[in-house]
């Protein structure tokens, strides 16, 4: 039913099926890491090989991957839970149209972790892929669960898909930034397809049910329950737990064989909070640790999976998704969550107790032993003050004002003059530059001067660092941006290309990959040092594109025009004289073709 040795990567789950291309997608997450998001379009666009083993990206490939996918992928995350990147990059600005911050309708958290993707092919019908995860869109190194479902779009509406549609529709309404007409149309198209989608079930399971929590007009309690009666047995896996939620779960079954959670969660609850569970387990420290990974501040480790495994008569029900055994998710029903229920015969998919076996996750667990909470009352108070200040900053009407000056663009943060940090210290900066450039937050100025920046570094994404006592809180927001340079993307393109070699590699990305996933002309270091890809000179690749797909040359034309517009030097490092001489031939041919 579950095997600790079976691992899956989100990047693999995002790669289109052979022969297909990414067409449209929506993703939801509680917290969001912009660095992680920046690399995912590489896989959606079949350019995953452009990421080096070191984890660094080929910026040229990232630019092309974003061109292919950014307009078709929309990300929703909890407002205030965007992580402030510890590394600077001008490319974060290219994600602005994609990211939408959300606040849950009933005062809880926007917590679902769902990806819905559509792939298309010239020779096959479109396919949908649904990913339901317990992990956020971050680089956390925690133990999570994922479910991937492939679906075929049919002609009949299926009521079983209604909860998934309700989640998507409600999410669009909760977005602080209105969706553009094109993005809304894309999302509504996905909703229409979902209603007619038949999903392929995982081996052994014969039924599938969706549960969308917190999307109704009123908050409503929810428990993972059978259709009638109570469970014979119910096992619970939840990193975050509360007393009342645990009590209700234990009372929903005749036997509660196990609870798997985090030790620090139970340490903070009453001693008898989990007494109705026959056994309480936590992750073994050896399973949580890794000698090969450097410690990163704010990176989650340990248990993060959420699952409820119930058995009634001959059937096993497995619930996976985002909902913790917390009061906000299950008792008050304030959170927005999404869960999938898989049903199958216990003889085929296993029983709850099988999860603890040697073939399951048993070897990763150790029995819970209570200890004193690590945080003092002062620690808890200061952490809560920082969280309250985060919420107040996110609720404030902050905006960025840009003004052209000698040497670049002056950027100021407006809206802090009505704010009071009290005992908290704060700093802020554009995330496209290093956090060392952060300026102290002052609330006695109508416009806080952040600095003078190049056009490529202007972004709506603004980092914040708050400090109180020994505790710090880092996060980012997408603020309203006023007076920004008209062609920021052109400046970002120049920064990524840098020179003629970079431009040639970009052309190879534009002109290669005639078969999805073939890797022909596919970015990275391939073709570096010369205008060749797989032995084809650049001129021949352009000629092939003109004959087979002139639209590719149309985009080359747009790129060349943008680079010419931004160029002020007589000897352009990016557009060489040799290339422009070749390009004029194709430019004239395209103009003649357009006038016919």
Secondary structure, 3 states (H helix, E strand, C coil): CCCCCCCCCHHHHHCCCCCCEEEEEEEEECCEEHHHHHHHHHHHCCCHHHECCCCCECHHHHHHHHHHHCCCEEEEEECCCEECCCCCCHHHHHHCCCEEEECCCCCCCECCCEEEEEEECCCCCCEEEEEEECCCECCCEEECCEEEEEEEECCCCCHHHHHHHHHHHHHHHHECCCCCHHHHHHHHHHHHHHHCEEECCCCCEEEEEEEEECCCCCCCCCCCCCCCCCEEEEEEECCCECHHHHHHHHHCEEECCCEEECHHHHHCCCCCCCCCCCCEEEECHHHHCCCCCCCCCCCCEEECCCEEEEEECCEEEEEEECCCECHHHHHCCCCEEEEEEEEEEHHHHCCHHHHHCCCCCHHHEEECCCCCCCCCHHHHHHHHHHHHHHHHHHHCCCEEEEEEECCEEEEEEECHHHCCCCCCEEEEEECCCCHHHCEECCCCCCEEEEEEECHHHCCCEEEEEEEECCEEEEEEEECEEECCCCCHHHHHHHHHHCCHHHHHHHHHHHHCCCCCCCCCCCCCCCCCCCCEECCEEHHHHHHHHHHHCHHHHHHHHHHHHHHHHHCCCCCCCCCCHHHHHHHHHHHHHHHHHHHC
